[in-house]
């Protein structure tokens, strides 16, 4: 039985004079991967931040397990959700294992060091993301793909109920993209909820149970990938012409090949 | 292991600091006299001069190391120092004002109290200028402005000082000196220093989370704005008390965290305690050295930490440049 873990109700976000989100409704359910798609600047990151409780809303509210997120204890919020930042920076050359241990912070009090149970969770997260062999390495020596998986391990080590990931695979090669998406699929299959901002529409169609398409802060549609990704919608939202191909499992592959005539007029 | 070594060094250097000075005497014998409640010149020197001097060296060194580590962790910048927001120069300015007008003749307590007030005022001004939601860059810029204003006012005080003695007193005071501290100074600086330390020690976990940036730390349950002001206030309390007692001693808060970071696996939480011990070691070493270096005019301890610290800092920059691609 699916359960709603997190819900954005009519959420608007304004930064300065720019309306980043306009009355968006979206919910995260257990066992599901929700993909956030839309052009650059459409409000994907703002929505993720608002849903993670990191961004003040100018209208509406976000509800975590039936409670307004602004009234939630910040530690409880930290335990419930893992947030994977876009271009996640690590400011000190930490060893990988210690970095993944940081995921246990919401479970630790004051000066408490990670205990044996925490260590077991860290080890499991390292193995789950196939980064166990990197545990002694310094994070600054990792490749982009390795670092991304280590940061995912950090999130998994916190045993969150849901993961909010902001374009985690944007800079990865295809193999690493699939590895990260497989890890997220496993997480959802084990009863977690995932919301992920993506630019790769084929990956979004293949891995997400539902897609939410944003344009200039408006939620255009939320539905199954096959219903969301149509040639007409790609043209009107992204300004692209694309071939859509369905394989034997009814899974979509999207190949953009040209800008629409309207988009050409706007491009320099 | 490193922590044990640092702790051992603090203890050994503390006892060496008790024995080094113009008059040499047996520490063991003097302690025995003290226990037998006999009074001699040596027991007086030990209790009234060397004990407070050594204890203040430990406390001020630990404060500078701890605050430097906390500030570098908070700003995620290895070049941050405890005085980056103007608390040191605020404390220095207020102390200089007391020296300039000769208020310290009224009561010796006025000097440290004014120093602490100056440090707090600097932080209050930074807060008033930037508010609660500003970025770290805005806060640092406000700190730079406060530092510049305080430095200008100190220069003005030196410029307009009524006599060469006043100039000398102010100038020497700003160089940092442990030779004049008494037990009274120690008792006066202790409360605010301890409050500052306690406030900082509780920040370890949050500083660890900040290694991943402010957004991620906030997602893990860290209230970043509250953490920021807690560290700023704690630093003002502890560094303010330190500067007010012994003057401005530079480079310890900058160099020690940098030096010890690799030894604690770059973990900001573990660096706090290690840096506190490291700071105490460095200041004890410097203060012992100024007593051992033969010189007609006594060398100020702040001069020595700067003389050693600055070239070391240059070495760090060169090393950092080589490591970067």
Interface residues (C-beta under 8 A of the other chain):
Chain A: X49 X52 X53 X54 X73 X74 X75 X76 X77 X78 X79 X81 X82 X83 X85 X88 X89 X90 X91 X92 X93 X94 X95 X98 X99 X102 X103 X105 X106 X108 X110 X111 X112 X154 X158 X164
Chain B: X76 X201 X202 X204 X205 X208 X209 X210 X211 X212 X213 X215 X216 X218 X219 X220 X221 X222 X223 X261 X265 X266 X267 X268 X269
